[in-house]
Amino acid sequence: MPDADDHDELVLGGLESYERAVRRVAQDFARRGAVVQPLGVDLDALDALHVRFGRRGRAWEGILGTLRPTRDLDHAVVELADLLQEKEFDEGSTTWPGCLSGHTHPPTAALVDGVACWQCPRSHETLFPIG
C-alpha cells in the first residue's frame, strides 16, 4: 500500500499534468468549434481533481467530474478530452468533433502509440491528434 508521501506526489503530479493538458484540450476544442471549453483543474480538500469548464460566449463556469491522477501528459489529455466531450454531447452536439465520412457516431479520445488522438470507435482509425 502506498504511503501518504507517494499519494501526495501522485496527486500533485497529476494536477500538474492536467494543468498542461487543459491548454492542449482547450486549443483543440476551440479549433473544432466546441461549445464547452476547459478552464482549469482544481484540487479539493479530499485530493480529488475536478475539471472547471465554461461555455463559449458565456460568462459561466461549472465543475465537471473527477479525474484520476496521472503524471503522463497524453493520458491526462485523453481523460480530460473524454470527460469534456461528454459535456459537449449534453449541450446538443452528439457527434462532435465528427468521425469518418458517413459515420454517425463521434470519435473517441484514445492513446495511440502514446499520443492523445481522436479515433474512430468502429474502425480504430486515428483521425487526428488532440491539441
C-alpha atoms as a printed R data frame, in Angstrom:
    type eleno elety resid chain resno       x      y       z
1   ATOM     1    CA   MET     A     1   0.000  0.000   0.000
2   ATOM     2    CA   PRO     A     2   1.466  3.408  -0.978
3   ATOM     3    CA   ASP     A     3   2.349  5.752   1.843
4   ATOM     4    CA   ALA     A     4   0.954  9.288   2.223
5   ATOM     5    CA   ASP     A     5   4.001 10.914   0.613
6   ATOM     6    CA   ASP     A     6   3.679  8.732  -2.518
7   ATOM     7    CA   HIS     A     7  -0.043  9.531  -2.719
8   ATOM     8    CA   ASP     A     8   0.586 13.275  -2.333
9   ATOM     9    CA   GLU     A     9   3.273 13.124  -5.009
10  ATOM    10    CA   LEU     A    10   0.932 11.297  -7.402
11  ATOM    11    CA   VAL     A    11  -1.916 13.777  -6.833
12  ATOM    12    CA   LEU     A    12   0.304 16.855  -7.191
13  ATOM    13    CA   GLY     A    13   1.997 15.377 -10.266
14  ATOM    14    CA   GLY     A    14  -1.459 14.664 -11.682
15  ATOM    15    CA   LEU     A    15  -2.549 18.228 -11.053
16  ATOM    16    CA   GLU     A    16   0.497 19.498 -12.951
17  ATOM    17    CA   SER     A    17  -0.189 17.123 -15.877
18  ATOM    18    CA   TYR     A    18  -3.844 18.160 -16.085
19  ATOM    19    CA   GLU     A    19  -2.974 21.856 -15.926
20  ATOM    20    CA   ARG     A    20  -0.793 21.323 -19.009
21  ATOM    21    CA   ALA     A    21  -3.488 19.150 -20.616
22  ATOM    22    CA   VAL     A    22  -6.092 21.916 -20.212
23  ATOM    23    CA   ARG     A    23  -4.143 24.141 -22.624
24  ATOM    24    CA   ARG     A    24  -3.943 21.405 -25.288
25  ATOM    25    CA   VAL     A    25  -7.581 20.371 -24.948
26  ATOM    26    CA   ALA     A    26  -8.825 23.974 -24.895
27  ATOM    27    CA   GLN     A    27  -6.922 24.683 -28.111
28  ATOM    28    CA   ASP     A    28  -8.306 21.537 -29.769
29  ATOM    29    CA   PHE     A    29 -11.891 22.166 -28.651
30  ATOM    30    CA   ALA     A    30 -11.792 25.813 -29.800
31  ATOM    31    CA   ARG     A    31 -10.295 24.913 -33.184
32  ATOM    32    CA   ARG     A    32 -13.018 22.288 -33.750
33  ATOM    33    CA   GLY     A    33 -15.885 24.582 -32.729
34  ATOM    34    CA   ALA     A    34 -16.876 23.048 -29.383
35  ATOM    35    CA   VAL     A    35 -19.267 24.966 -27.150
36  ATOM    36    CA   VAL     A    36 -17.652 23.582 -23.982
37  ATOM    37    CA   GLN     A    37 -14.215 24.898 -23.038
38  ATOM    38    CA   PRO     A    38 -11.949 23.619 -20.239
39  ATOM    39    CA   LEU     A    39 -10.864 26.370 -17.865
40  ATOM    40    CA   GLY     A    40  -8.723 24.538 -15.329
41  ATOM    41    CA   VAL     A    41  -8.318 21.684 -12.897
42  ATOM    42    CA   ASP     A    42  -8.605 22.169  -9.150
43  ATOM    43    CA   LEU     A    43  -7.544 20.025  -6.214
44  ATOM    44    CA   ASP     A    44 -10.168 19.737  -3.480
45  ATOM    45    CA   ALA     A    45  -9.653 19.049   0.224
46  ATOM    46    CA   LEU     A    46 -10.042 15.293  -0.346
47  ATOM    47    CA   ASP     A    47  -7.337 15.196  -3.044
48  ATOM    48    CA   ALA     A    48  -9.838 14.883  -5.909
49  ATOM    49    CA   LEU     A    49  -9.027 16.606  -9.204
50  ATOM    50    CA   HIS     A    50 -12.080 18.465 -10.559
51  ATOM    51    CA   VAL     A    51 -12.440 19.998 -14.031
52  ATOM    52    CA   ARG     A    52 -13.663 23.577 -14.321
53  ATOM    53    CA   PHE     A    53 -15.323 24.376 -17.627
54  ATOM    54    CA   GLY     A    54 -17.256 27.128 -19.309
55  ATOM    55    CA   ARG     A    55 -19.337 27.677 -22.409
56  ATOM    56    CA   ARG     A    56 -18.026 29.670 -25.330
57  ATOM    57    CA   GLY     A    57 -19.643 33.102 -25.446
58  ATOM    58    CA   ARG     A    58 -20.984 32.976 -21.883
59  ATOM    59    CA   ALA     A    59 -19.633 34.247 -18.593
60  ATOM    60    CA   TRP     A    60 -20.486 30.991 -16.869
61  ATOM    61    CA   GLU     A    61 -18.397 28.311 -15.253
62  ATOM    62    CA   GLY     A    62 -19.066 24.975 -13.585
63  ATOM    63    CA   ILE     A    63 -17.322 21.922 -12.178
64  ATOM    64    CA   LEU     A    64 -17.463 18.680 -14.069
65  ATOM    65    CA   GLY     A    65 -16.379 15.291 -12.808
66  ATOM    66    CA   THR     A    66 -13.291 13.948 -11.142
67  ATOM    67    CA   LEU     A    67 -10.089 12.858 -12.880
68  ATOM    68    CA   ARG     A    68  -7.755 10.016 -11.983
69  ATOM    69    CA   PRO     A    69  -4.272 11.276 -11.118
70  ATOM    70    CA   THR     A    70  -1.651 10.620 -13.781
71  ATOM    71    CA   ARG     A    71   1.769 12.071 -14.477
72  ATOM    72    CA   ASP     A    72   1.566 11.193 -18.174
73  ATOM    73    CA   LEU     A    73   0.558 14.286 -20.168
74  ATOM    74    CA   ASP     A    74  -1.015 12.461 -23.115
75  ATOM    75    CA   HIS     A    75  -3.010 10.221 -20.778
76  ATOM    76    CA   ALA     A    76  -4.220 13.374 -18.999
77  ATOM    77    CA   VAL     A    77  -5.228 14.877 -22.365
78  ATOM    78    CA   VAL     A    78  -7.274 11.745 -23.207
79  ATOM    79    CA   GLU     A    79  -9.007 11.689 -19.801
80  ATOM    80    CA   LEU     A    80  -9.813 15.393 -19.954
81  ATOM    81    CA   ALA     A    81 -10.996 15.339 -23.587
82  ATOM    82    CA   ASP     A    82 -13.217 12.313 -22.902
83  ATOM    83    CA   LEU     A    83 -14.888 13.952 -19.905
84  ATOM    84    CA   LEU     A    84 -15.421 17.249 -21.730
85  ATOM    85    CA   GLN     A    85 -16.691 15.523 -24.876
86  ATOM    86    CA   GLU     A    86 -19.490 14.032 -22.746
87  ATOM    87    CA   LYS     A    87 -20.417 17.556 -21.636
88  ATOM    88    CA   GLU     A    88 -20.352 18.687 -25.275
89  ATOM    89    CA   PHE     A    89 -22.874 15.902 -26.012
90  ATOM    90    CA   ASP     A    90 -25.082 17.244 -23.193
91  ATOM    91    CA   GLU     A    91 -25.026 20.635 -24.910
92  ATOM    92    CA   GLY     A    92 -26.579 19.097 -28.025
93  ATOM    93    CA   SER     A    93 -23.765 18.048 -30.364
94  ATOM    94    CA   THR     A    94 -23.881 14.247 -30.121
95  ATOM    95    CA   THR     A    95 -21.370 13.598 -32.910
96  ATOM    96    CA   TRP     A    96 -18.767 16.240 -32.042
97  ATOM    97    CA   PRO     A    97 -15.992 16.531 -33.274
98  ATOM    98    CA   GLY     A    98 -17.074 14.377 -36.229
99  ATOM    99    CA   CYS     A    99 -15.818 10.958 -37.252
100 ATOM   100    CA   LEU     A   100 -15.048  9.491 -40.668
101 ATOM   101    CA   SER     A   101 -17.230 10.432 -43.635
102 ATOM   102    CA   GLY     A   102 -20.520  8.552 -43.454
103 ATOM   103    CA   HIS     A   103 -20.149  7.703 -39.761
104 ATOM   104    CA   THR     A   104 -22.913  9.000 -37.493
105 ATOM   105    CA   HIS     A   105 -21.077  8.307 -34.238
106 ATOM   106    CA   PRO     A   106 -18.480 10.545 -32.576
107 ATOM   107    CA   PRO     A   107 -14.807  9.633 -32.353
108 ATOM   108    CA   THR     A   108 -13.359  8.668 -29.000
109 ATOM   109    CA   ALA     A   109 -10.353 10.068 -27.206
110 ATOM   110    CA   ALA     A   110  -7.639  7.405 -27.110
111 ATOM   111    CA   LEU     A   111  -3.920  6.883 -26.642
112 ATOM   112    CA   VAL     A   112  -2.429  5.780 -29.958
113 ATOM   113    CA   ASP     A   113   1.252  4.844 -29.690
114 ATOM   114    CA   GLY     A   114   1.476  7.069 -26.617
115 ATOM   115    CA   VAL     A   115  -0.133 10.110 -28.300
116 ATOM   116    CA   ALA     A   116  -3.566 11.531 -27.402
117 ATOM   117    CA   CYS     A   117  -5.779 11.264 -30.503
118 ATOM   118    CA   TRP     A   118  -9.363 11.208 -31.687
119 ATOM   119    CA   GLN     A   119 -10.070  7.723 -33.013
120 ATOM   120    CA   CYS     A   120 -12.991  6.059 -34.805
121 ATOM   121    CA   PRO     A   121 -14.547  3.625 -32.313
122 ATOM   122    CA   ARG     A   122 -15.614  1.279 -35.125
123 ATOM   123    CA   SER     A   123 -12.512  1.026 -37.336
124 ATOM   124    CA   HIS     A   124  -9.980  2.260 -34.733
125 ATOM   125    CA   GLU     A   125  -8.570  4.557 -37.412
126 ATOM   126    CA   THR     A   126  -6.743  7.544 -35.953
127 ATOM   127    CA   LEU     A   127  -8.400 10.748 -37.130
128 ATOM   128    CA   PHE     A   128  -6.149 13.463 -35.672
129 ATOM   129    CA   PRO     A   129  -4.104 14.239 -32.550
130 ATOM   130    CA   ILE     A   130  -5.804 16.101 -29.708
131 ATOM   131    CA   GLY     A   131  -4.283 19.558 -29.349
